[in-house]
Amino acid sequence: MSERAKPWSSTAFRLAIQFGAIMVLTVIVVLAVFYVQTVGVLRARVDRQAEVNLRRLADHERKYGQAALEAEIHQFLQDGVNTDTEIIILMDSHGVPIVGNAAVIPARRLTTMGIRELKVRRGQQMVTGRVAVAELSGGRSLAVGADMQQQRDMEALIGRASLLAALFALCMAVIGALLFRRLVDERAADIRNTMSRVAAGDLRQRIPVSERADEFSLLNRDINNMLDRLEQLMEGIRHVSNTIAHNLRTPLTRITLQLRNARQLPADEQAATLMRVAGEVEELGVVFDKLLQIAEVESGTTRAAFGPVDVNALLLDVAEFYEPLLDESGGTLETDVQGRLAALGDGDLIASAVANLLDNAIKYGGAGGDAVHVALRARAATLDGQPRGAPGIEILVRDNGPGVAPQSIEKMTTRFFRERKDRRGYGLGLASVHAITQLHGGRLEFRNLERGLQVRIWLPEAQA
């Protein structure tokens, strides 16, 4: 038997059955309370009516005597009210009926007074009556009540109706569980089918999302977002692999050719060739180190060491390191830190990101032979610039270079992308900055100014 043929193998079915069982139990409890209350009300009404009639007849006997009581009983039995259910028996001191419409079975003197159930012969039938018994003068006793058969029929009717209601509730619970299981299975089938195709390698598959904002729609939307991110990452991996292969093919080919040609060169020229080859190998090592650093940052393994970072001190330290470099070339570095700023993250990584931005600003700043001028600023700011946005810190790096082409802004953080091929570099600096910003839950933005480029890093604020 397949798993699909076993309803109890479904979590949805088991949950629905459990809630159905609770519903059935609730119905049973409610019906039981209804039954007890209804029967109680009916019996209380019969008892109350019997006591009223007994008291009235007993008072009549005390006032007018036995003969008047017997006449009143005859009148009572012939008034046409409840004649098919009422029971009245006047007995002497030995239990022999004097007047009435029934006889006690077995014949005996009643010694228990008050409300009680009593078997009597009424006409040709043996019935159980609920009567009120009182002792009169001269040892006589009077029993007044009603036949309980109709009440018992009513109790049986209520009991059957309650049982049918409980069975109906049970059937509805089972049917509801099966329908609920089928509904959940149909909604989950889209997820299973899509995920099986994704597992087979088709990352473009997405789960259909309905317009209803129910739990499955929200889950499908979240899974689709995850698949979008997975496709982006896989596409990024393929792009990086292709780019690495493309960028390393030329230097490796050049190294191979130089080594082959070195065999035929004199000893002094061989030494110079080997020095050039060693330099290119070292550059390849730098490229791989940067790639490994980016991969480590993107893995998120350093997030566990996050803590409050004093942005003021960090930026001043980085600026102090770069100021002599700019002074030698006639450039300037303007540093402006406003307020007491603290970000949540890794200080070394944030310093590395700022250093990469300053390297780019120094490399590409200045235009038309002008000296390079770089501005490094930090201040408290919200994520989207709105008053109610997420609180954080923004770090701005501006240069006075020619900026970048608008179509290149989106490619700035792509590995090995270099807009200007005439400058030395590996095209990994901004990719590293982007990875560090993403790790910290921040945002990296580029904007061309009237003259120069502004880079904005937004980082979440460290809570006090």
N, C-alpha and C positions, 0 to 999 in steps of 0.2 A: 504494500500500500504506500503510495507516495505521501510526501509531507503535506501536499496541498489537500489530500483527502482526509487529513486528520485535523478537524477544527480545533481540538484542544492544543494542538501544537502552536497555535497563533496566540501571541500575547494579547492582541486586540480582543480575540474571542474570550480568553480567560478573564480579562478585565471586565468585559461586558457581562459575562456570566456572574462574576462577583457582584457587580452593581445590580444585576437582575435579581440575584439572591437577596440582596439587601432590600430591594423593592418588594419582592414577594414576602419577605419577613415583615416588612412594614405593613403591607396589606393585611397579613394574617393578624398582626397585633391590633390593627385598627378594627378589623372585623370581630375579633374576639372581644374587644372592649365594647363594640356596638352590640354584640350578642348579649353579653352579660348585663349591660345597661338596659337593653330592651326587655329581657326576661325579668330583670329586677323591677322595672317599672310596671310591667303587667302583673306580677305577683303582688307588688305593693298595692296596686289598685284593687285587686281582688280581696286582699286582706282588709284594706280600709273599708271597702263596701260591706264585707261580712261583719266587721266590728260595728259599723254604723247600724246595720239591720238588727244585729243581736242586741245592741244597747236599746234600740227603740222598742223591740219586742219585750225585753226584760223590764223596761220601765212601764210598759203597758200592763204587764202582769202584776207588778207591784201596786199599780194604781187601781186596776179594775178586777183583778182576780184571774183564776185559771180559765173560767168559761170565756171571759172576754179575750184572753190570750189565744184560746183555740179558735175563736171566731176570727180574730185578727190574722191568724196563720192561714185559715181558709181563704180569707179575703186577699191575703198576700200572694197565695198560689194561683189565684184566679184573675189577677189584675192584668195578665197578658204581657208583662214585662219580664224578659229573661226566663220565661217559663221552661225553655228547653235546657237551661244550664243551672238554674238555682236549686239549692238543696236546703230543706228545712225539716228538722226532726225534733219533736218534743217527746221525751222519754220519761217513764216513771222511775222510781228509785231502783228498780231492778233492771233497767235498760230496755224495757218493753216499749215500743213506739206507741204513743197515744194519738198523735196526729202528725201529718207531714207527708212528703212525697218520696221518701227513701227509708231504707232500713240499714242499720250498721251490720257489716259482715266481718267476723261472726257476731252474732247478737251478744251484747254485753253492756254492762254499765260503764259509762265513760267517766274516768277518774282524772284525766289530764285536761285541765282547763286551758283556755287561750287558743291561739292559732295553731292548727295542726292539719296534717293530711290524713284522710280517713277513707277507707274502702267501704263503699255502700252499694246496695242494690237499688237501682232507680229504674222503675218499670221492669223490663226484662233484661236489663244490662247491668253488668258489674263495672262500676266506674270509680275513679279516684277523685275525691273532692277535697277542696281546701276550705276548711270550715273554722269558724270561731265558736268555741264551746264555753257555756256558762252554767253554773249550778243555780237552780231556782229553789224556792221554798218547798219544803216537804221532801227534799232529796231528789226532786226531779232535775233533769238536765235538758238544755236546749242547744242544738247545733245548727248554725246558720252559715251557709257558704255557697260555693258554686262548683259545678263540674269542671275539672281541669283539662278535659280532653281537648277543647278548643285551644286553650293556651299551649298544650303540648303540641298540637298541630301547628300552631304559630311558631313555636320554638323549633320544630323540625323544619318548617319552611325557611326560617331565617338561617338555620344551620346549613341546609342544602344550598341556599343562595350564597352563603359565605364560602362554602366549599367550591362552588362553581366559580365564584369570583377569584378565589386563590388559584384554582387551576388555570383560569384564563390569564391571570397575571403571570403565572409560571410559563405558560405557552408564549405570551407576549415577550417575556424576558429572553427565552430561548431564540425566538424568531428575531428579536431585536439584536441579540448577540451575533447571530449568523449574518444579518444584514450589515451590522457594524463591522464585522470582520471582512465582509466582502467589500465594503466601502473603503476601509483602510488598505486592504490588499490591492484594490484598483489604484488608489492614490500612490501606494508604495511601489507598484509595478513600474510606473514611469521612472522612479528613482533607480530601481534595480536595473532596468533595461539601459538607461543612460549610463550608469556607472559601469555596467558590463562592457558597453562599447568604448567607454573611456579607458577601461582596463586593457582592452584590445589594441589601444593605441590611437584611437580617434579622439583627440582632445578638443575637437570643435563641437562635439555633442553637448546639448544643453537640455535641461529638464523643462517641459512646458510649465509656464506659470499662469494661473488663472487670475482673473480680476479680483476674486474674493480674497480679502486679507485674513484668511484663516491660517491655522498653524502650518498646514502643509504648504501653502503658498509662501509663507515666510521662510520655511525650511528650504523649499525649492530655490527661492531667491538667494538664500545664503550659500547653498551648494553651487549655484551657478556663479556667484561671485568668487567662490573658492576655485572653481574650474577656470574662470577667467584669469585669476592670478596664477594658477598652475600653468595655463597655456602661455601666459606672458613669461613665466620663469623658464619654461622649456624652450620657448622661442629665444629667450635671452641666452640660454646655455648654448643652443645651436649657433646663435649669432657670435657668441664669444669664441666658440670652438672654431668656427670658420674664420673669424677675424684673427685669432691667434695663429692658425695655420697660415693665413695669408701674410701676416706681418712677420712671422718667423721664417718663412720660406726664403725670402730675399737674403737676410743676414746669414742664415745657415748655408745657403748656396754660395754666398760670397766667401764665407769662412772656408768651405770645402775647396773652392777654387784656389784661394790663396795658399792653403796648405799643400795642394797638389803642385802649384807652381813653385812653391818654396823648395821642392826637392831639386829643382834644376838651377837654383840661384846660388851664388857664392855664399860663403859662411856669414859675412857681414850683412848681406841683404836678407839672408834667412832670419837672422836675429831681429831685424827691423820688422819683417813680415810677422814673425811670431808675436812681437809686441803689439802690433795692430790687431792680430787675431785675439790675443788675450784681452785687449780692450773691448772688442766686440762681444766676447763671451761674458765679460763682466757686465756689459750693458744688458745682455739677455738675462743674466742673473738678477739684475735690478728689476727688469720687467716681471719676471716670475715672482720676485718678492712682493711687488706691488699687487699682483694678481692674488697671491696667497693672502695678503693683508685684507683685500676687498672681500675675498671669500670668507675669511674668518669673521669679519664684521657682519656680513650678510647672514651668517649662521646664527648670530645672536648669542653666542656663548659668553660674550663679555658682559651681557646685560645683568648678570647676577652681581657684578661688582659695582653697579651704579650707586651713586650717592650724591649729596649736594656738592656742586662745583662752584667755586668763587670765580665768576666770570671776569670780574674787575682785575684780579691779580693775574689770571690766565692771559688776558689780552695784553696787559702791560708787559708781561714776560715775553710774549711772542713779538710785540712791537720793539722791545729792547733788543731782540736778536736781529731784527731786520733793519733797524734804523742805520747802523753803520754801513750796510750794503748799499742803501739808497744814498747816503751821504757821499760815498766814494764816487757814485755816478752823477752827482749833482741833483738827485731827486729828493723828494720829501715824503715823510710818512706822518700824517696827522692822526692822532689818536684821541678819541672822545668817548668816555665811558660815563654814562649818566645814572646816578643812583647806586644803591647797593644791590647788585644782581647776583642771583644764585640759580643755576640750572641743575636739573637732575640728569646725571649721566656719568660718563668716564672722562676725566679731565685730560688724559693723554690723547684720547681720540678727538675730543673737541679741539684741542690745540693743533693736532695734525690737520684737521679740516681747515682751520683758519690759516695755518701755514701754507697749505696748498693753494688757497685763494690768494694769499699775498704773493706767492710765487708766480701765479698766473698774471696778477695785476702788474707785477714788476716786469714780467717777460713781455706782456702785450701792451703795457701802458706807454704813454707818450706817442705822439703822432707828428710827422713832419719834422723830426729832429728835436722836438721839445723834450725837456726833462720829464722824467716820470714822477707823477704826483699821485699818491695813494692815500685814501682816507679810510680809517678803521674806526667804526663806531658801534656802540652797543647801548641798548636801552630796553626798558620794559615795554612790551607790546602784546596785544592779543593776536590770535592766530590769523583772523581775517580782517583785523583792523577795526572791528565793531566794538562798541563799549561792552557788550555782553559776551564777547568771544572768549575762547579759552585763554587764561592768563599764561604769559610766557615771556621769553627774552628774544629780541632780534639782534643779530650781528650783521652789520652792513660793511661791505668792502667795495670801494669805488676807485676807479682809475680814470685817467684822462686819455685813454687810447681811442682807437677808431670804433670800438664796439664790435658787435658781431652781426652778421646778416640775419634778418628776421627768420628766415627759413632754417637757420642753423641752431636757433635757441633750443628747440626741442631735442636736438641731438647732442647737446653739450655734455650730458652725463653718460653718453654711450662710450663703452670701452674702445680705446684706440682711435676715437674720433678727434681729428685735429683740423680746425678750419684753415689754419695757416700752416702749410707744409714747409715754409721757409724757416720756421723756428724749431729749435731742437726740443724734443719731448717725446713722450710715449703715448699721450692721449689717455692716461689713467688717473690723473690728478683729480679732475672733477667727478669721475666715476667713484673714486674713493670718498670724496666729500658727500656725494649723494648717498652712498651706502651708510656712512656714519650718521647722516641726518635721519635717514629712515630708521636706523637702529634706535635712535633716541626719540622716535615718535614725532620728529619735527618736519619741517618743510624747507625745500631749497627752491629759490626763485631767481630768475635772471631778468634784467630789464635794461634796455638801452637808454642811456641818458642823452641829453643834447650833445654832450661830448664824453664819451667813455661808456663803461659798463658798470652796472651795480649788481652785486650778488647779495641776496638776503638769505640768511639762515635763521629760521625760527625754531626755538627749542622750548619745551615745556618748563615751566617754573618749578623749582624745588619747593615743596611745601614746608613751612616752618615746623 
